[in-house]
């Protein structure tokens, strides 16, 4: 998912990731409350990180607000960056928790190229990888937000496109709008070449919000998309099939440091799992659309959802 702002990269190199997050990360500035807060709990603050695209901003707010309502002291850092950056922040102790996509973690951090047989199997592999590093991967979401390739319906019809493999039939260069890390990821250009033999691809680097406009304007032929995005709810785009399963499980599981779990006890795990189990594919697509298509703030969307579906 998206690369970090330049200020984060510079500070990471010069002063270490902890200072980078303090200087450039978001602070969850909206203090939207979902319910009357419980009495403050003992224990250190819990520093939650989120990547810099819509769904992650919503997830960060959901966990922040739900935990604050139960009395936990939460610091939310939004816009931290891609999996490669945010996972490094967790490992270096600048964060205590963040929600991660299981398949992306396996591909881009654990460097697991063989695809587990199921989402449950992928989760177990990822969970063991984190355990060895002193971290716990909590329960994964019901929803799955996988990487995918999207095209406009008329383009798919004109060229007879149904799957990613069909892109091999196109003559000339095929332009793809994607986030910067797509160029070097296995779940990106590297994997498309290795798994599908696609040599006719050229990546047009854009930020997350620029992918669909580039496709609509005809600047590119294909866009790298995430399957729970609100833009995919209608019939404006066709998501190409992935028969060779390049794109792995897109379920999300919060990763926490064992230290913070030990400090707060089993109640913290239970409070987080209560939120996670509510997050189905229709729920996430609706919340993403509320932000991306209706212009609402992630904090407000999360607050409304928690008011209606208050975890018990």
N, C-alpha and C positions, 0 to 999 in steps of 0.2 A: 504494500500500500504505500502511501506517499512518503517522499523524502522529507527530512526536516528543513526548517528555514536555515539560511546560511549562518545566522548568528549561533544556532545550536552547534553546527558543525565546527565553527571556529572555536567556540568555547570548549567543546569536547576535547579538541586537540590541545588547546593552550592551558586550560585549567582543570580538566577532568569533568566527567559527566555530571557530578553533583552540582557544581557551580553552573553548568550549562542549563540544567533544569530550573534552577532557582532564578536565573536571569531571564530566560527566554520562554519557559513553559507557561501555559495558561494557568490561572489559579481558580478556575471554576467560579468566576466573579459573581454570577447570579446566585443569590442566596435563597432561591425558591425553596420553600418547605412543603413537603407532601402531607405531613400530619404534625400534630403537636409532638414535640420532641420529648423523648424519655430523659431521665436524669443522666448527666454525664457519666460515662464509664471510666474506670481506672485503666491505665495502660497508655503506651505511647501513641501519638497520632499515626494514622494509616495513610501513607502517601500513595494515591492511586494515579496511574498514568493512563493516557489514551492517545491513540495515534491521531493524525491530522486529516480525518475525513468524517463525513456526517455520521455514519453508523457508530464509529468509535466515540464521537462526542456524546451521542445519546447514551451509549452503554456506560461511559464514565459518569454521566449525570444520574443514571438509574442507580448505580451502586453507591454513589456519593449520597444521594438524597435518602435512599432506603436505610443506609447505615447511620447517617446522622439522626434520622428519626428514632433510631434505637439507642442513641446516646453516644455513638462512637465519634471520636474527633477525626475528621477527614480532611486531607489536603488533596485537591484534585489538580493534576497537571495535564492540561490538554495540549494537543498539537505537538506531541513529543517527536513523532516521526515514524519511519517504517519499522517493521519487525526487527530488522537488523539493529537499529538504533535503540528502540525501546527495550528490547531484551538485554542489550548491553547495559542499559541504565539499571535494570532490575538486578543483574548479576553484580554490578559494582556498588550496589547499596544505595543508589539515588532514588529508587522507588521500592515500595513494598508489595505492590500488586498492579497487574494490568490484565485486561481481557485479550486473549490471543486466539487466532484462528489455527486450529490444530494442524491442518494440512500445510499451511504456510510455515509454521514452526518447524515441522518435520523437513520440508524442502529446503528452507533458507537458513535455518540455524543448526538443526541436527544433521543436515545434509543427507537425509534418507531419500533415495531416489526410487527404490522399489515401493510400489503402492500397497499398503495393507489392504486386506480383502474387504473390509467394511469400515464404517465410521467408528464403530466400537473398537475394532482392532487398532485403528490409527490412534485413537485416544489412549489406549494402553501403552503403545510405543512412546507417545509423547509424554505421558505421565511418568514413565520410567526414566526417560531422558532428564526430566526436570528433577526427579527425586535424587538422582546422582549428584546434582548440583546444589542440593540443599533447599529445593523449592517444591511446593505442592501444587499440583494442578487439580482444582476442584471440579465439580460436576460440569459437564458440557451442556450447552443449550439444546433445546429441541430444534431450533432453526439452524439451517446450514446456508452460509453465504459464501459460495465458491467463486473463484475467478472464472471468467468465461469470455468469449468473443461475441460481440453483437454487431449486426449489420441492419441496414434499413430494408424493409420488406421488398421494395422494388428491386434493390440490388441483388437480394437473395433469389428472387424470381428470375431476373434477367440472366443470371449466371448458374442457376440450378444448384444453389448452395443449401445444403442441409447440415453438414458437419464441417469440422475444422479441416478434415482431410480434403474436402472439395476445393479449398483455396489453392491447392496445387494445380488445378485446371486453369486458373486465371493467368493470362499472358501479361508480361510486364511486371512492374513493381506494384505490390499491394501495400498501401499505407495504413498503418495502425496508430490510432491515438491512444496513448498509454502514459502512465506515470513514469517518472525517470527510472525507477529501479527495475521496470519491466525489461529493460535492455539486457540486464545481467542475471536475471532470475531464471531458475529452472522452470518455475511456474510463470514463464514469460518467453522471451525470445529464444533463450537457450533450449528450453524444453520443446518449443514448437519446431525447432530445427532437428533436435535429437529424436523426438517421438513421431513427428509427422513429416519430417523431411522437407519442411518449408524453407526454401532458400530465396524466395521472392519477396520477403517482408522488409519493410522499412518503418522504423518506429518514429512517430512524430511525438515528441515529449510535450506533455501538457500537465497542468495541475488537475486535481480530481474533478473540479467543476467544469473544466474545459473539454472533457471527452465527448459528451453528447452534442454540444454546440459545434464541435469540429466535424462530427458525423453529419449533423443536419446541414451544415454549410457546404458539404461535399469536399471539404479539405482532405478528408481521409476516407478510406473504404470500409474500415473496420474499427471498432473501439474495444478496448479492454474494459470489461464491465464486471460488476459484482451482482450476484443473482438476487439479492434482496433489495436492490435499488428501486425506488418508486417509479422511475422512468420506464421500468420493464413491466409494469402492471397492466398496461394496455396493449395495443397492437401496433405501436409505432416502431418496434424493433423486433428482430428475430435473433434469438440466441442460438448459435451454432452448436450442434451436438459434439460431445467429446468421447467418441467410442473407445479411444485408447487410454482414457482416464489419466490424461496429463494433470488435470486439476484435481487435487486431493480434497479430502473432507474439509468443508467450510464451517463446521460447528465451532462454536466459541467456548473456551473454558478459561476462567480466571486463574492466573498463576500468582501464588503468594509465597513470600519468604517463610520458611519454617519458623524463623525467629519471631515474626509478627503473629503467626498463628499460636505459637506457644505463649506469647505475652498476653493474648486476649482469650485464649481458651476455646473450647468447641462451639461456644455461642456465635463466634464470628463466622465460622464455616457455615453454620446453619442459616445465619442471616443472609449471607451471600447466595447460598443455594436456593433460598426462597425466591430471590429475584430471578436467578438464572432459569428456573423451571417454568417461569411465565413466558419466556421469550420464544414464541413460535415464529414461523416464517411469515404468516399474514400480519402478525403484530409488528415485526421489524420492518416489513415493507411499508406498512401504513405510517409508522413513525418516521421512517426515512423520507417518505413522500411529503409528510407534513413540514419537514425542514427544507428539503430540496425544491419542492414544487410550490409550497404555500408560504415559504419564507419565515416560518416560525423558529423560535430559538430552541436549541436542543434541551436546555434546562426546563423550559415551559412544557415541551412535549413529554419529557420524562416525568415531570411533576403531575401532569394530567393522567398519564398512564398509571402511576402509582396510587393516585387518589381513587381511581376506579378499581384497581386490582391490588389493593394494599396487601403486601406480604404479611402472613400471620406468624 
